């Protein structure tokens, strides 16, 4: 079937708001067909969002649309251009090198549109040295983590479905190809603005900013300086996002400006990772030799990227002082968000000056013992104020037990100051300290089975990670410490 064949009874009706910006912002092109595509998995919440059924997604017609082998009516496939700083260095023009935007679909809330993008759909003019394909390994990771982050309540792009093929592409070795159909209100990035700024093109820079304000920040249009207000809004969203990452031990891995969403979404899942043994200096990206994107650096890099966006918007904002004023809210917003999240993680409902000492010492104890991040906070919720003889479930996680015991004395005293009740506190802590996260070894197990065309582990993880705060006793093994072999796993920019 040719990808230009539009004969279809598909329920998909695409809008083309981004395309309305004009061809300066993109290259119109068709996805490259892949051999004999098959559906691997779908996201039930996203199917519901677009009023699609699992049965519809199983049809050959829909499989071919979401693999790029057929073009749906009203779709205008395109690859967007953008630029960016990569590892702190200006990289010049980048763009959608393996992602093709089909258009926008209306959600069940009729006034809300979401862009639909095929990642791994073939070469574009922005592919540089790449082949435009995505391998099964990385596609599974992105599909699962997009939905896992949504389950955690963290802003993210989403994944509608995952399509596979027995067609191979070359990486370090031949690997099967796959396509993630991902969705977001917009995939516009910080680098989308940098592209026009560094090319000294004021008109498209303003056109893009006006487009973003009109469709995603309409309330800002009536402010005295809409472009300053846009920067401030994005800075606040970015600070909130990074605080949420830190609170669950998530590391993005490649926080380049072209991977930063103008909507404050987690964007582009490459060498990401969730913390196992707590190490604030941990680097999840094997390609990040300098540790620029380590866990502890993420708040600072989020701020650096906001400065890069401010530079790009400066011709529109006007005064440097106005841009600096918008930027200045980052630190306060991050600290406020992070502090609120940490109080929730420790089960505290009031705020006292000494709370930071309590938080920091627990993290120091965790770092000293390389205590598992997720387990350490989940287990903390089990603590009972009056039962000091039954703390083994926590003491077994730490090396310096004398220091932990003293910390527990201080923590219990702090809880008593606000008359904390065990059951109520545990319930609230379990709503902010997940039991299940997408650990690298869990993703790897799903990948290894999928390479043998057994997709059951993908489906199981998708179900578990949709409810990460629930006990799910029947899946207890997915909340355990990683096996020893998992310490040898590494992910890089090719992942």
Protein Blocks (a to p, Z undefined) as FASTA:
>chain_A
ZZkbcbdcbfbdcddfklmnopklpccddddddehiadfbdcfklmmmnopafklmmpmk
lmmmmnopaccehiacddddddddeehiaebjgbjfkbccfbdcddfblkbccddddehi
apcfklmmanoiacfklmmmmmmmmmmmmmnopacdddfbdcddfbdcddfbccdddddd
dddfbfcdfklmmmmmmnopaklmmmmmmmmmmmmmmmlmmmmblmlmmmmmmmmmmmmm
mmmmmmnopafhpacfklccfklpaehiabdcddfbdcfkbcfblklmnommgmklmmmm
mmmmmmmmmmmmmmmnopaklmmmmmmmmmmmmmmmmmmmmmmmnopabdcfklmmmmmm
mmmmmmmnopafklmmmmmmmpcfklmklmmmmmmmpmblmlmmmmmmmmmmmmmmnopa
fklmmmmmmmmmcfbdcdfklmmmmmmmmmnopaklmmmmmmmmmmmmbnklmlmmmmgc
cdfklmmpccdfkZZ
